[in-house]
Amino acid sequence: MCQSCSTGKCNWGIATQNPELVKRLNPDIAYERLINLLTAWNNEIKEMLGGMGINAIDSLRGNRLMLRGVGLNLKELEILGIKHAGE
């Protein structure tokens, strides 16, 4: 977020070698938060798919009829072979 990772002066201690900042990191809490994030993403994807009447993400493989583009221009939609969201 603060875009200072490459400087070695990461305010959070994630991308730094500064022992004082690194001490603030707790891998036990971090892995639980990562699991929570991935679980939430998984549930969100399942909810969105369910709203489209799809029961598994594998059902999208090779099926461009179900895919829709958001924030894409007409040329990008044409290249991808998909319709704009709402069509």
Buried (B, 14 or more C-beta within 10 A) or exposed (E): EEEEBEEEEBEEBEBBEEEEBEEEEEEEEEEEEEEEEEEEEEEEEBEEBEEEEBEEEEEBEEEEEEEBBEEBEEEEBEEEEBEBEEE
